[in-house]
């Protein structure tokens, strides 16, 4: 997991507000599934790695009067600030997911909602999770499955034409080097077993989207490839690209964007 400067295209600092508005609701949907699979107890001590704008914290607080003991770690201060604003009892920590400042056995549950793929050294990250977990305890993680919908195909076609397919792939791997690897349930299971987790349970489900063309394009702009393309094309070139993309999506596929993307969800335990 990189720690880019505020003005680096890889940083989430400059997109935090848009991320909360556009992407966070989808992440909260998955966070609810993640917590349902992990089945936390009211007395549990929580650590959420890569907490972003607080999707796990929001899901954890829904319909509950208990103020859970939840620490959220993230590299982006603007993202953490938004998370704290949304869930005031969240304890935010600015830091790296695989070099945390916590003592051994500090937590009963660690969550990583769409985070594993971002770690440069995911094995080191999982070792850190094991270090901070108490015994018994659990780790719950989610990862994106492969994107196979026709809308994504149009996005990649035009993006590849605009900045080159190698540049697009390099940008994705610069931010999420293991995204393709962890799109497979078998790879997620193998990683947790290799790290030393037991009782590993993995499931795959479809997260559905129903958006306008503008909403879909705004969502794509938040990702690594979108942020890199905006930096590469400049503001004028980016606006032209967006206008062409929206026009092509409407021409080929209509005004509404309806599709499903697979999510891989896994829970591992330590005794």
C-alpha positions as CSV (number, residue, x, y, z in Angstrom):
1,X,0.0,0.0,0.0
2,X,1.6,3.2,-1.2
3,X,1.7,6.6,0.6
4,X,1.6,9.1,-2.3
5,X,1.7,12.8,-1.7
6,X,-1.4,14.9,-1.9
7,X,-0.8,16.0,-5.4
8,X,0.2,12.5,-6.7
9,X,-2.5,11.0,-9.0
10,X,-2.3,7.8,-7.0
11,X,-3.5,9.6,-3.8
12,X,-7.1,9.4,-2.7
13,X,-6.8,12.8,-1.0
14,X,-8.2,14.8,-3.9
15,X,-11.1,12.5,-4.6
16,X,-12.3,12.0,-1.0
17,X,-15.4,14.1,-1.3
18,X,-16.5,12.6,-4.6
19,X,-15.6,9.1,-3.3
20,X,-17.9,9.5,-0.3
21,X,-20.8,10.7,-2.5
22,X,-20.4,8.2,-5.4
23,X,-18.6,5.1,-4.3
24,X,-19.2,4.8,-0.6
25,X,-22.8,3.5,-0.8
26,X,-21.6,0.5,-2.8
27,X,-18.8,-0.2,-0.3
28,X,-21.2,0.0,2.6
29,X,-23.4,-2.6,1.0
30,X,-20.4,-5.0,0.9
31,X,-19.4,-4.0,4.4
32,X,-22.8,-5.2,5.7
33,X,-22.2,-8.6,4.0
34,X,-18.7,-8.6,5.5
35,X,-19.9,-8.0,9.0
36,X,-22.7,-10.5,8.7
37,X,-20.1,-13.2,7.7
38,X,-17.8,-12.2,10.5
39,X,-20.5,-12.2,13.1
40,X,-18.9,-9.8,15.6
41,X,-19.8,-9.7,19.3
42,X,-20.7,-6.5,21.1
43,X,-17.6,-6.6,23.2
44,X,-15.3,-7.1,20.2
45,X,-12.3,-4.8,19.5
46,X,-12.3,-3.8,15.8
47,X,-9.6,-2.8,13.4
48,X,-10.6,-1.7,9.9
49,X,-7.7,-1.5,7.5
50,X,-8.0,1.0,4.6
51,X,-11.1,2.4,6.3
52,X,-11.5,5.1,3.6
53,X,-14.6,7.2,4.3
54,X,-15.8,4.7,6.9
55,X,-17.9,2.1,5.1
56,X,-17.4,-0.6,7.7
57,X,-17.9,1.9,10.5
58,X,-21.2,3.1,9.0
59,X,-22.4,-0.5,8.5
60,X,-21.4,-1.4,12.0
61,X,-23.3,1.4,13.5
62,X,-26.6,0.9,11.6
63,X,-29.5,-0.1,13.9
64,X,-27.3,-0.4,16.9
65,X,-27.1,1.6,20.1
66,X,-23.8,0.1,21.1
67,X,-20.7,2.2,20.3
68,X,-18.3,-0.4,19.1
69,X,-14.6,0.0,19.8
70,X,-13.4,0.5,16.2
71,X,-10.1,1.8,15.0
72,X,-9.8,2.8,11.3
73,X,-6.4,3.0,9.6
74,X,-5.9,4.7,6.3
75,X,-3.2,6.5,4.3
76,X,-5.4,9.4,3.4
77,X,-6.2,12.1,5.9
78,X,-9.1,13.6,4.0
79,X,-10.7,10.1,3.8
80,X,-10.2,9.6,7.5
81,X,-11.7,13.0,8.2
82,X,-14.8,12.1,6.3
83,X,-15.0,8.8,8.1
84,X,-14.8,10.5,11.5
85,X,-17.4,13.0,10.4
86,X,-19.8,10.3,9.5
87,X,-19.1,8.1,12.5
88,X,-17.8,10.3,15.4
89,X,-16.9,7.4,17.7
90,X,-14.5,5.9,15.1
91,X,-10.9,6.2,16.3
92,X,-8.9,7.2,13.1
93,X,-5.3,6.4,12.6
94,X,-3.2,7.8,9.8
95,X,-0.9,4.9,8.7
96,X,0.1,1.9,6.7
97,X,-1.9,-1.3,6.8
98,X,1.1,-3.5,7.1
99,X,3.0,-1.4,9.6
100,X,0.5,-0.5,12.3
101,X,1.4,1.0,15.7
102,X,-0.7,-1.5,17.7
103,X,0.5,-4.1,20.3
104,X,0.3,-7.8,19.6
105,X,-3.2,-9.2,20.2
106,X,-5.0,-5.9,20.3
107,X,-8.1,-6.8,18.3
108,X,-10.8,-9.4,18.1
109,X,-11.7,-8.7,14.5
110,X,-9.8,-7.1,11.6
111,X,-11.6,-6.1,8.4
112,X,-10.2,-5.1,5.0
113,X,-12.9,-4.0,2.7
114,X,-11.4,-4.0,-0.9
115,X,-7.9,-3.5,0.5
116,X,-5.9,-6.6,0.0
117,X,-5.3,-5.9,-3.7
118,X,-3.8,-2.5,-2.8
119,X,-1.0,-3.9,-0.6
120,X,2.4,-4.1,-2.3
121,X,3.2,-7.0,0.0
122,X,0.0,-8.7,0.8
123,X,1.8,-11.5,2.6
124,X,3.4,-8.9,4.9
125,X,0.0,-7.3,5.4
126,X,-1.6,-10.7,6.4
127,X,1.3,-11.3,8.8
128,X,0.5,-7.9,10.4
129,X,-3.1,-8.9,10.7
130,X,-2.2,-12.1,12.5
131,X,0.1,-10.1,14.8
132,X,-2.5,-7.7,16.0
133,X,-5.3,-10.3,16.4
134,X,-6.1,-11.7,19.8
135,X,-6.8,-15.4,20.2
136,X,-9.5,-16.4,19.3
137,X,-10.2,-13.8,16.6
138,X,-11.2,-13.4,13.0
139,X,-10.2,-11.6,9.8
140,X,-12.8,-10.6,7.1
141,X,-11.9,-9.3,3.7
142,X,-13.6,-8.4,0.4
143,X,-12.1,-8.2,-3.1
144,X,-13.5,-7.3,-6.5
145,X,-14.2,-10.1,-8.9
146,X,-13.4,-9.5,-12.6
147,X,-15.3,-6.8,-14.5
148,X,-17.0,-8.4,-17.4
149,X,-20.0,-6.1,-18.2
150,X,-20.4,-4.4,-21.5
151,X,-20.1,-0.9,-20.0
152,X,-16.7,-1.7,-18.6
153,X,-15.7,-2.9,-22.1
154,X,-16.6,0.5,-23.6
155,X,-14.8,2.3,-20.8
156,X,-11.6,0.3,-21.4
157,X,-11.8,0.5,-25.2
158,X,-12.0,4.3,-25.2
159,X,-9.4,4.6,-22.3
160,X,-7.0,2.4,-24.1
161,X,-7.4,4.5,-27.3
162,X,-6.8,7.7,-25.3
163,X,-3.7,6.9,-23.3
164,X,-2.7,3.4,-24.4
165,X,-3.5,-0.1,-23.0
166,X,-0.1,-0.5,-21.3
167,X,-0.4,2.8,-19.6
168,X,-3.9,1.9,-18.4
169,X,-2.7,-1.4,-17.0
170,X,0.4,0.1,-15.4
171,X,-1.8,2.7,-13.6
172,X,-4.1,0.0,-12.3
173,X,-1.2,-2.1,-11.0
174,X,0.5,1.0,-9.5
175,X,-2.5,1.4,-7.1
176,X,-3.9,-2.2,-6.9
177,X,-1.1,-4.6,-7.9
178,X,-3.0,-7.7,-6.8
179,X,-6.5,-6.8,-8.1
180,X,-6.4,-9.4,-10.8
181,X,-4.9,-12.1,-8.5
182,X,-7.6,-11.5,-5.8
183,X,-10.5,-11.5,-8.2
184,X,-10.4,-15.3,-7.9
185,X,-12.0,-16.9,-4.8
186,X,-9.4,-19.7,-5.0
187,X,-6.6,-17.1,-4.7
188,X,-8.2,-15.4,-1.7
189,X,-8.6,-18.7,0.0
190,X,-5.1,-19.8,-0.7
191,X,-3.6,-16.5,0.6
192,X,-5.5,-16.8,3.9
193,X,-4.5,-20.4,4.4
194,X,-0.9,-19.7,3.5
195,X,-0.9,-16.9,6.1
196,X,-2.0,-19.3,8.8
197,X,-5.7,-18.6,9.1
198,X,-8.0,-21.6,9.8
199,X,-11.7,-22.2,9.1
200,X,-11.4,-20.1,6.0
201,X,-14.8,-19.5,4.4
202,X,-15.1,-17.8,1.0
203,X,-18.2,-16.8,-0.9
204,X,-18.8,-15.0,-4.2
205,X,-21.8,-12.7,-4.7
206,X,-22.9,-10.1,-7.2
207,X,-23.1,-6.5,-6.4
208,X,-25.7,-4.8,-8.6
209,X,-25.5,-1.3,-10.0
210,X,-28.3,0.9,-11.4
211,X,-26.9,4.3,-12.5
212,X,-27.3,7.0,-15.0
213,X,-24.5,7.3,-17.6
214,X,-23.2,10.4,-15.8
215,X,-23.1,8.5,-12.5
216,X,-21.3,5.6,-14.0
217,X,-18.7,7.8,-15.6
218,X,-18.1,9.7,-12.4
219,X,-17.6,6.4,-10.6
220,X,-15.0,5.3,-13.2
221,X,-13.2,8.6,-12.8
222,X,-12.5,7.8,-9.2
223,X,-10.5,4.6,-10.0
224,X,-6.8,4.4,-10.6
225,X,-7.1,4.4,-14.4
226,X,-9.5,7.3,-14.3
227,X,-7.2,9.4,-12.0
228,X,-4.2,8.6,-14.2
229,X,-6.0,9.4,-17.4
230,X,-7.1,12.8,-16.0
231,X,-3.6,13.7,-15.1
232,X,-2.3,12.5,-18.5
233,X,-4.9,14.2,-20.7
234,X,-5.1,17.5,-18.8
235,X,-8.4,19.1,-17.9
236,X,-9.3,20.0,-21.4
237,X,-8.5,16.6,-22.8
238,X,-10.2,14.9,-19.9
239,X,-13.4,16.8,-20.5
240,X,-13.4,15.9,-24.1
241,X,-12.7,12.2,-23.2
242,X,-15.6,12.2,-20.8
243,X,-18.0,13.8,-23.3
244,X,-17.0,11.1,-25.9
245,X,-17.4,8.3,-23.3
246,X,-20.8,9.4,-22.2
247,X,-21.9,9.7,-25.9
248,X,-20.6,6.3,-26.8
249,X,-22.3,4.6,-23.8
250,X,-25.6,6.2,-24.6
251,X,-25.3,5.3,-28.3
252,X,-24.3,1.7,-27.7
253,X,-26.1,0.8,-24.5
254,X,-28.7,3.3,-23.6
255,X,-29.2,5.9,-20.9
256,X,-29.4,3.6,-17.8
257,X,-26.4,1.6,-16.6
258,X,-27.5,-1.7,-15.1
259,X,-25.0,-4.4,-14.4
260,X,-23.6,-6.7,-11.7
261,X,-20.0,-7.1,-10.6
262,X,-18.8,-10.1,-8.6
263,X,-17.4,-9.6,-5.1
264,X,-15.2,-12.2,-3.3
265,X,-15.8,-12.2,0.5
266,X,-13.6,-14.3,2.9
267,X,-13.4,-14.9,6.6
268,X,-10.5,-16.7,8.4
269,X,-10.0,-17.4,12.1
270,X,-7.2,-17.9,14.5
271,X,-7.7,-20.0,17.7
